[in-house]
Amino acid sequence: MLVHPSGIPQSLSGQAARSVYTGWVTAKEQLQQLVAEMGEEQALRALGLIKPLLQDKPDNGQAPRLPEFVGSGDSGRSDLSERVDELLAEGFGR
């Protein structure tokens, strides 16, 4: 049996499950839950309401910035997986 994040069985999902859930849920998570419960016709109507909101977002032509930790493990070497045994024997990472 599927269980809702609140611990309520799937058969009680919907408004009853949302009103009982007491954990912290972000606005995006709430939207995802609501969209998952929608039928196709409801999703089309919601899409028509949401798309104009996204058009107000300024677009500077740049991709979103990646978090600073991305690439922090880059050693500059491209052969690590091919030479793993040799590198470990040499004391790689010490």
N, C-alpha and C positions, 0 to 999 in steps of 0.2 A: 504494500500500500504506500502510495506517495504521501509525504508529509510536508505541509506548508512550513516555511521558515519559523513560524511561531510555534510549531509543534502540533498544530491542529491537523487532523487528517484531511487529505485533499477534498473529501466529500463536503467538508465544511468551509472550503475556501471562499473567496469573494469578500463581501462586506463583513461577514461575521468574523472571518480570520483577521482582517485588517483592524477591526475594532478591538481585538483582543491582544494583538502583537504589542509588546512593550519595549522591544529593543530599539537601538538607534538605527535608523534607515535614512540614507541620503535621498535627496530629491530625485536623483537619477535612478536609484534603486526602486523608489516608489513608482516612477514612470514605467520602468521595465516590468514591474509586477502588474501594473494596470494593463499595459499593452499585451502581455502574455495572456490575460484573461479576456481580451477583446475578440470579437468575431471580425471577419474580413470587412464587413460594411462599417462597423464602428472604427476600425483601424483607418479606413480611407477617410472618414470624416475627421478623425483626430489628426491625421497627416495634413489635411487641408488647413487645420487651425495652427499647427505647429510650424509648418514650413515658412510662413511669413515672419515668424519670430527669428528664424535663423538668417533671414535676409538682412536683418538689422545689424548683424554681427560684422564689425569692420574686418575687411580682408586686405591685409597688406601684401599679399602675394607670397608670403613666406610660410614654410611648413612650421608646425608647432615645435617649440623647443623641446629637446629631449632632456630628461633629468640629468644632472651633472654626473651621476655615477655611471651612466652609459659609456662604455668604452674604457672604464677604469682598469679592467683586466686585460687590456690589449698589450701584449708584450712586444709587438712589432715583428714577431716571427710568424711565418705562415706554415711551418712544417712541424708544429708541436705534436699533432696527432700521429704523424708518421714516425716521429723519433721519440715517442713517449718512454719506451723502455731505456733507451740510451740516456735521455735527460734525467730520468729518475735515478739511474745508477750513478750519475755524476753529482747528484744532490740538488736537483732542480728545486728552486724555491727557498733555498737556504740563504 
